[in-house]
Each structure stands twice: as C-alpha cells, then as structure tokens.
Amino acid sequence: MRTAPLGLHRRVGDPNRALLDDVDSERVASDHMPFTASFWGAVGRGEISWAFIPGPCSGLAKPMLGQPNLERLWELLTPMLRLDAEDPERAWGEHLARLQQRVDALERQNFVALRFRRGGTDLTVGLLPGARWMSVGGMKTSWGTPMVVNLPSEEVFTTPDYRRTEGLVRMTRPINLIGGGQVEELMLRFEQGRAVRVDAARGAELVRAQMAVDPGAARLGEVALVDGSSPVGQTGMVFGDTLIDENATCHIAWGNAYAFTAPELPDDEEAQDALGFNRSAVHQDAMIGGPEIDVLGVDHDGKRPR
C-alpha cells in the first residue's frame, strides 16, 4: 500500500533566544530535532512537500523591534511576501520567472568556483561538477508536484564541492543556530574544504560544537546568491530569523548538501563522497554578502573572474 506523501509545517518565532545561553555548547549542538540526518536526506530526495512562510508573532517582533508590535511587523513582511501587489499570485509567478532567468544565466556561464572578497572576506568556493543552479521555483517533489519551499525567496543556489573551499569569510549578519544559540560577528577560515578556525564576538563555542557533530558539519553544503533588489535586504534590518535573513543577501551553509541539485548523483554514499558531495546531520545557513562584498565567478581556466 502506498502511503501519502509527507508534508511539513513548522512554527518559528522564539520568544526567548537567550534561553540556552547558560547551557553547555556540546549539549546545545547535540539536539537537532526535527532536523536530523534522515530529515535532510528525505528533503534532498524530494520525499517531503514543505514550505516555510513567516507570519507576525511576538517571538519575532520583540527581539527585532524591541516590542511585540505585530502591526509594524506586518508592514515589513507584506512587501517581502508580495502581498502588497494588486495580484499577489501573479506577482509571485513573475518573480519566480525572474529567478529562473538568473538560474539560466548562471548555468550558461558554467562557473567552476565563486569568489567572495572585500569587507574582511576572501573566500573561494569550488562548485560541484554537474550540480545545477536552482531557485525555489524550480523545485519538485519526487512524485512531480511543484513546490515553493521558502517565502520570501530571493536566492539562487547550488552545491559546492566540499573539498574546494579556501580562505577567510566574515558573516555579515548575526546567526540564530538551528537547535538554539546566537552567534555574532562570526569569522571562519577554511582550508581544503574544512573550517579550521572559528572566531566570533559571541557564540564561537556553539559553532565549534555544531561543526563537531559529524565529519560533514564543518564543510560546505550550499552556496547561494542574492542581489541588491531583494525587498528583505532593502529594509536594512536584521530580522534574527534565518528564513528571512538568508533572503537579504548571499549566504553559505555548512553541513548537508541537497541531492536534488545533482541529477547524476550516485546512490552510494562512498561514491557521493568521492565526488565532493557533502552529507551531515547539520545544515546551517549564514549570511556573507552585502554592498561591500564583491562576488566573482571563476571560469574553467581559472583566469577570468566575472
């Protein structure tokens, strides 16, 4: 008997983000529920139909605005969700078409790496051969149902070759870690694909503990580009929620990579690892872009950044 496809919804908006500040960092990092390795595997295989959509709640409004002002938060979220358009459904269709144009342009360029530089960052991220650029508008379940998994959505993303990340990167926004804990002014140094140094004004020990969960947790599984037209970025605000903040600017994620970006990916885990495809129980987004950061695409000859 065939079971019904899984669906996922999750309420977020932590009313006490400092709740785990006095808890040992290893204990905080050890609890990933519900985002376990099996969950990320099911997501990567398209076995879950899912969507994250923010709604005003006091847990989001109070830390961001200083008070639980839901009316003000609605004012901020409305243009991000394109609810201010005369026809929001049509506006979303047009926006997703624009994201697909960016995907198509990047696919034509066939870059082998991306380089982020300036503003304290000089990071080169090698891209996984054969991995596709995607937007949320191009995603489908394994049974063929289209999904738009994040609203707002301003990113186009692909999968790195976890072995080919080198350099120093400075996070341009604070991070709320999956599982709990806040991180501010984070800087990472990567060598041969692995984060070998973690520094932060706050929360460095939490990141170190998170990256020690398994061998893939200290390696990259995603790199995403967001341009200056993002209505999230144009607010100039830090929302303190990754669902929103990752759509303000370019970002990376250490931990699990998404299998749906790599159509020729073998099923065997050892074969995946040999290709540079990363697996982990962790998938942590972190914002690295902004007006002060240049993003360059590196061609196959390695000599023509664009």
Sequence and secondary structure as in RCSB ss.txt:
>XXXX:A:sequence
MRTAPLGLHRRVGDPNRALLDDVDSERVASDHMPFTASFWGAVGRGEISWAFIPGPCSGLAKPMLGQPNLERLWE
LLTPMLRLDAEDPERAWGEHLARLQQRVDALERQNFVALRFRRGGTDLTVGLLPGARWMSVGGMKTSWGTPMVVN
LPSEEVFTTPDYRRTEGLVRMTRPINLIGGGQVEELMLRFEQGRAVRVDAARGAELVRAQMAVDPGAARLGEVAL
VDGSSPVGQTGMVFGDTLIDENATCHIAWGNAYAFTAPELPDDEEAQDALGFNRSAVHQDAMIGGPEIDVLGVDH
DGKRPR
>XXXX:A:secstr
     EEE      S TTTTTTS HHHHHH  TT  HHHHHHHHTT EEE B     HHHHHHHHSS  HHHHHH
HHHHHTTTTSSSHHHHHHHHHHHHHHHHHHHHHHT SEEEEEETTEEEEEEE TT   B GGGEE TTS EE  B
SS   EEE EEEEEEEEEEE SS EE TTS EEBS EEEEETTEEEEEE SB HHHHHHHHTSSTTTTBEEEEEE
  TT HHHHTT   S HHHHTTTS EEEEE   GGG TT  S HHHHHHHT    S EEEEE   TT EEEEE T
TS    
